[in-house]
Amino acid sequence: MTEPKVSIGLPVFNGENYLATALHSIVNQDYEDFELIISDNASYDRTAAICKDAAERDKRIRYSRVEVNCGAAPNFRRVFQLSTAKYFKWATHDDVCLPGFLKRCVETMERAPSGVVLVYPRGELIDATGKVVREDYESIESNDPRPHRRAAHVIQNVNLAWAQFGLIRSDALRKTRLMDSFIGSDYVLLAELAMLGELREIPEILFQQRVYAGSSNVVHKTRSQWLAWLDSTRVGRQAVLPSSVQVGWECGKSAKRLPLAAKEQILCGFAVPVTWYVRNLRRIGGQYKQMAMQSLGSRKKEQSK
């Protein structure tokens, strides 16, 4: 059997509500040279039945299950570790790949220089019913030849981080820490990829991210809840550092461990964390400014009575 050009990894836990839609959006792509690896994280709803049925109908699908929930981050790592192809893409059980997603990503990657490690399309947000809520204008594209400039651009502009669901060169992804078990690890992963190579954006909306009452960014309110979801070994533990601090710290650690020239290791280890901390200081400053303006407005209203 010929090895496929693309591996798609879909980690899932109790995804029965939207899983069939997500699978349909993948298997019906007009680009067909892929394998779809599903890792079921000990689901107890209809996830297993949906996956097994899909695998019976499409031989490109490989279904695997773990009997004890290990958390989202280990499951994200697991699907990549089970992959074999030249290119890799993460998928989720509740998002949608629009027609042409894979074909456009593969075509763009194949035409790009070998230094391009990630290709991703533009995206939009949808609600529980699939209705488009808004287009997102986040762009982390960077073709700067200097790794520290690329990574700083990413960490300055990343927000929803859906570029991680684009097409990635597997040999580059193996050099990263993949999805780690801390809050904001998706930001760090994208910064690591930028240190390793260029990021290319396709100027078409080909991806839909679903935001609804049961999505992880809505359900988990506290840091301890986020950590427990990311990694089951962290249940009951508090984060040592807030994400506003840890993301910058982890980017600095990444610069030291990645195969970069000595000069770029130093520059990445300095410029990327500083960019992150400045971004957060501005955000915090903006919040305090807004609070002060609201307070001033309230005082003026009281004085005018």
Secondary structure, 3 states (H helix, E strand, C coil): CCCCCEEEEEEECCCCCCHHHHHHHHHCCCCCCEEEEEEEECCCCCHHHHHHHHHHHCCCEEEEEECCCCCHHHHHHHHHHCCCCCEEEECCCCCEECCCHHHHHHHHHHHCCCCEEEEEEEEEEECCCCCEEEEECCCCCECCCCHHHHHHHHHHHCCCCHHHHCEEEHHHHCCCCCCCCCCCHHHHHHHHHHHHCEEEEEEEEEEEEECCCCCHHHHCCCHHHHHHHHCHHHCCCCCCCCHHHHHHHHHHHHHHHCCCCHHHHHHHHHHHHHHHHHHHHHHHHHHHHHHHHHHHHHHHHHHHC
